[in-house]
Amino acid sequence: MIKIYFNNIKCLCIRSRIRKIYLSALEEKSKSVEGLKDKSFEVSLRFASEEEIREINKEYRGVDRKTDVLSFPLVDFNNLEDVESELSQDNVMLGDIIICKQVAKDQAKEYGHSLTRELCFLALHGFLHLLGYDHIEKQDEVVMQSVAKKILEENNIKR
């Protein structure tokens, strides 16, 4: 089960699709992390303005520019002790995701697909970071992209 705190995201269609892709991502991650399947998870997801996301990006990452999505994980899935400790709790707060809706709109237009598809992609991308996926190293990027593509296809979210 997952509880998503949709802060300032009103569209029920978007909420429903994101809930489904998050459940798919948890299902996928449970294949490699024992004890994940029967847990309850929480995540916070919200939109930010271009100015706000730029400020957050600067403060937390030292990068003074706007970006599409930021993730702030509370569980280190690359640290077995942290995962075991967190999974001993009834509810596991995975972290926070912030999406810049204007950047998402611009990217959807640039890539030639819907805003819904772009928002779902960014929400999933951020969520995969909360689950320990990354794209710093090329091999990790390939894995993360493969998982994202599979989940989006399973949930009929197409370009």
Disulfide bonds with the S-S distance in Angstrom:
none
